[in-house]
Amino acid sequence: MSRTPTLTAALLTTLLTACNSGGDETGLTSTNTNHVWKEQMKMLEKAREVEKKVLEAAEQRQRTIDRLSE
């Protein structure tokens, strides 16, 4: 009988246990104060807000153009 499956299972269990922080069980979220990419997430959110404003301005310009061309 081969011991490879048993050793593989033991290794995976050890790795998963070792990687567990033992603290917050919810994982990484944008509200986690220890988030590794906290600054990058802030910048992405800011970029989404800017994109939304740009799209809204483009829609408003198009409505104005359409209204004036009637």
C-alpha positions in Angstrom: 0.0 0.0 0.0 1.3 3.5 -0.9 1.6 6.1 1.8 1.5 9.0 -0.7 -2.3 9.8 -0.2 -1.8 9.8 3.6 1.3 12.0 3.4 -0.4 14.4 1.0 -3.4 14.8 3.2 -1.2 15.3 6.3 0.9 17.9 4.4 -2.2 19.8 3.2 -3.7 19.8 6.7 -0.5 21.1 8.1 -0.3 23.9 5.5 -3.9 24.9 6.0 -3.5 25.0 9.7 -0.2 26.9 9.6 -1.7 29.5 7.2 -4.7 30.2 9.5 -4.2 33.4 11.4 -6.4 32.2 14.3 -8.0 35.6 14.5 -10.8 37.0 12.3 -12.4 34.1 10.5 -14.1 36.3 7.9 -11.0 36.6 5.7 -9.8 39.7 3.9 -12.4 42.4 3.4 -12.3 46.0 2.5 -13.4 46.9 6.1 -10.5 44.9 7.7 -8.1 47.5 9.1 -5.1 45.1 8.6 -6.0 44.6 4.9 -2.8 44.2 2.9 -4.0 46.2 0.0 -6.0 48.8 1.9 -4.5 51.8 0.0 -5.0 50.2 -3.3 -8.6 49.4 -2.5 -9.2 53.0 -1.5 -7.7 54.2 -4.8 -9.9 51.7 -6.8 -13.0 53.0 -5.0 -12.0 56.6 -5.8 -11.4 55.7 -9.4 -14.9 54.1 -9.6 -16.4 57.3 -8.2 -14.6 59.4 -10.7 -15.7 57.1 -13.5 -19.3 57.4 -12.4 -19.0 61.2 -12.4 -17.5 61.2 -15.9 -20.2 59.0 -17.3 -22.9 61.1 -15.7 -21.3 64.3 -17.2 -21.2 62.6 -20.6 -24.8 61.6 -20.4 -25.8 65.2 -19.4 -23.8 66.6 -22.3 -25.5 64.2 -24.7 -29.0 65.1 -23.4 -28.1 68.8 -23.9 -26.9 68.2 -27.4 -30.0 66.2 -28.2 -32.3 68.9 -26.8 -30.5 71.7 -28.7 -30.6 69.8 -32.0 -34.4 69.3 -32.0 
